[in-house]
Amino acid sequence: MIRPATLLAVALGAATACGGEAPGVAPDVEFGVRVAESASVVDFHARASSFYARLARRRFNTRATYRDERLREFFQSESAFADYYADLARSIDEADFRRNRPVRLDVLEFRFEAPGRARVEVRLVGEDARPLRWGERVLEREDRWERQRGRWWIVPGKL
């Protein structure tokens, strides 16, 4: 299981594995942090981080977001992307995010279930769109990732 505190350790492991020198910060193993030495784990972290960074601060009720080719690169097929996007857009709408846009996206946990299978728990935070309500709304979700043919893909749940 990789938690957000391990992200630095993953980056350190990647730098060390690539022959680079890691900065002067060492992971603190007392908090469950470990250096990720597996190329597959480092690859997963880089790919998942890139995907979630792409989702942050985007409106999900617009064509521009839906047609984003870089988002589609994380799915094996057009139908897999459409299923994932429809579920995420519906969840954001039901969470009453103002303008259907999260203002912050936090990765809470990377969890490896088996070789080639992982789950990512994320928290999306948006401004409250309900009348006379100020503050934030929170949506937590878990995404399933699988490694197939040497690449990590998001596998949407059944609609």
Backbone torsions as a table, in degrees:
resi	resn	phi	psi	omega
1	MET	NA	132.4	177.6
2	ILE	-114.8	124.0	178.9
3	ARG	-101.8	166.8	-179.8
4	PRO	-53.6	-33.6	179.4
5	ALA	-63.1	-22.1	-178.2
6	THR	-82.3	-12.4	-177.1
7	LEU	-55.5	-41.1	177.2
8	LEU	-63.0	-42.2	179.8
9	ALA	-63.8	-37.9	176.7
10	VAL	-62.2	-45.3	179.0
11	ALA	-63.5	-40.1	178.0
12	LEU	-64.3	-41.4	178.6
13	GLY	-64.0	-38.7	179.0
14	ALA	-65.3	-43.6	-179.8
15	ALA	-64.5	-41.3	-179.3
16	THR	-69.1	-41.8	-179.1
17	ALA	-64.4	-28.8	-178.9
18	CYS	-87.5	6.9	178.4
19	GLY	87.8	-1.2	179.1
20	GLY	-82.9	165.0	177.3
21	GLU	-92.3	131.5	179.1
22	ALA	-76.3	147.5	176.6
23	PRO	-59.4	172.9	-174.8
24	GLY	-71.4	8.4	-179.2
25	VAL	-97.9	125.0	178.3
26	ALA	-104.3	144.8	178.3
27	PRO	-66.1	144.2	179.4
28	ASP	-96.6	102.1	-174.5
29	VAL	-69.1	-14.1	177.3
30	GLU	-66.5	-21.6	180.0
31	PHE	-101.7	18.3	178.1
32	GLY	79.7	11.6	179.8
33	VAL	-86.2	134.3	176.8
34	ARG	-138.7	151.6	179.2
35	VAL	-77.2	127.4	178.4
36	ALA	-85.2	115.4	-178.1
37	GLU	-102.4	-15.9	-178.7
38	SER	-73.5	129.7	178.2
39	ALA	-61.4	-33.9	179.5
40	SER	-65.0	-40.6	179.7
41	VAL	-67.9	-44.3	179.3
42	VAL	-63.2	-41.7	178.1
43	ASP	-62.4	-43.4	178.8
44	PHE	-60.8	-47.5	-179.0
45	HIS	-58.8	-44.7	-179.2
46	ALA	-64.0	-44.1	-177.7
47	ARG	-68.6	-45.1	-179.7
48	ALA	-65.7	-42.5	179.1
49	SER	-61.0	-39.9	178.9
50	SER	-63.7	-43.0	179.9
51	PHE	-62.6	-50.2	-176.0
52	TYR	-69.4	-31.0	174.9
53	ALA	-65.1	-34.5	179.9
54	ARG	-69.4	-29.7	-179.1
55	LEU	-78.0	-28.0	-173.2
56	ALA	-61.7	137.6	174.9
57	ARG	61.6	26.8	176.9
58	ARG	-102.4	145.3	172.1
59	ARG	-83.0	136.2	-175.4
60	PHE	-104.3	7.4	174.8
61	ASN	-114.6	34.0	178.9
62	THR	-126.3	153.2	177.0
63	ARG	-67.4	-34.4	-178.0
64	ALA	-58.5	-42.7	179.2
65	THR	-70.2	-44.1	-179.0
66	TYR	-63.0	-35.7	-177.4
67	ARG	-88.4	3.6	-178.7
68	ASP	-62.4	110.0	-177.8
69	GLU	-64.3	-32.3	-179.6
70	ARG	-68.6	-30.5	174.7
71	LEU	-69.4	-37.1	-178.0
72	ARG	-67.0	-21.6	-178.3
73	GLU	-66.8	-11.6	-177.6
74	PHE	-94.2	4.2	-176.8
75	PHE	-124.4	145.7	-177.4
76	GLN	-72.7	-26.3	-177.2
77	SER	-144.3	164.7	177.4
78	GLU	-63.3	-40.3	-179.1
79	SER	-68.0	-34.7	176.8
80	ALA	-64.3	-42.7	177.2
81	PHE	-63.2	-46.4	-178.6
82	ALA	-60.3	-41.2	178.3
83	ASP	-63.5	-46.2	-179.2
84	TYR	-64.0	-47.3	-177.0
85	TYR	-63.1	-42.7	179.8
86	ALA	-62.0	-42.8	179.3
87	ASP	-65.6	-44.1	-179.9
88	LEU	-66.3	-44.7	-179.9
89	ALA	-63.0	-40.8	178.0
90	ARG	-64.9	-43.1	179.8
91	SER	-62.8	-41.3	179.0
92	ILE	-66.5	-40.4	177.9
93	ASP	-63.3	-44.8	-179.6
94	GLU	-68.8	-24.3	178.4
95	ALA	-79.8	-2.5	177.7
96	ASP	60.8	47.0	174.3
97	PHE	-80.1	132.0	176.9
98	ARG	-59.8	131.3	179.5
99	ARG	59.0	21.5	-179.8
100	ASN	51.5	42.3	-174.6
101	ARG	-136.7	120.6	171.7
102	PRO	-73.4	140.3	177.5
103	VAL	-92.4	-15.5	178.2
104	ARG	-149.9	143.7	175.7
105	LEU	-131.7	121.3	-179.6
106	ASP	-115.3	131.1	171.6
107	VAL	-84.2	118.4	-177.4
108	LEU	-87.9	-36.9	-174.9
109	GLU	-161.4	139.0	166.5
110	PHE	-105.4	126.1	-178.0
111	ARG	-130.3	120.9	178.3
112	PHE	-93.2	121.2	-177.3
113	GLU	-90.4	-34.8	-177.5
114	ALA	-163.7	168.6	175.9
115	PRO	-56.8	125.2	178.5
116	GLY	80.7	9.0	178.6
117	ARG	-136.6	129.9	-178.9
118	ALA	-144.1	161.0	173.9
119	ARG	-127.8	145.4	178.0
120	VAL	-125.8	124.2	177.0
121	GLU	-99.5	126.1	-178.5
122	VAL	-126.4	154.3	175.0
123	ARG	-121.4	122.9	174.7
124	LEU	-104.1	134.0	-179.5
125	VAL	-121.7	131.3	178.7
126	GLY	-136.6	161.6	176.0
127	GLU	-70.8	143.9	-177.4
128	ASP	-70.1	125.4	-178.6
129	ALA	-94.9	-5.1	-177.5
130	ARG	-72.5	146.7	-179.1
131	PRO	-60.5	138.8	176.9
132	LEU	57.9	27.4	176.8
133	ARG	-121.8	127.2	177.8
134	TRP	-115.3	151.8	179.9
135	GLY	122.4	-155.8	-174.0
136	GLU	-121.9	154.0	172.9
137	ARG	-113.8	147.8	-176.3
138	VAL	-125.8	136.8	175.6
139	LEU	-129.3	121.9	175.4
140	GLU	-110.4	139.1	179.6
141	ARG	-146.9	163.6	179.8
142	GLU	-126.8	130.1	179.5
143	ASP	-110.1	143.9	178.4
144	ARG	-101.6	133.4	178.3
145	TRP	-121.7	145.2	175.4
146	GLU	-136.1	145.7	177.5
147	ARG	-99.1	117.2	178.7
148	GLN	-134.4	135.5	-179.7
149	ARG	53.4	39.5	175.0
150	GLY	78.6	12.1	-178.2
151	ARG	-139.1	144.2	178.7
152	TRP	-85.4	132.8	-179.5
153	TRP	-129.4	149.1	171.8
154	ILE	-83.0	133.6	178.9
155	VAL	-114.4	107.0	-177.7
156	PRO	-69.5	153.6	175.4
157	GLY	-75.1	168.2	178.7
158	LYS	-72.0	135.8	177.8
159	LEU	-86.7	NA	NA
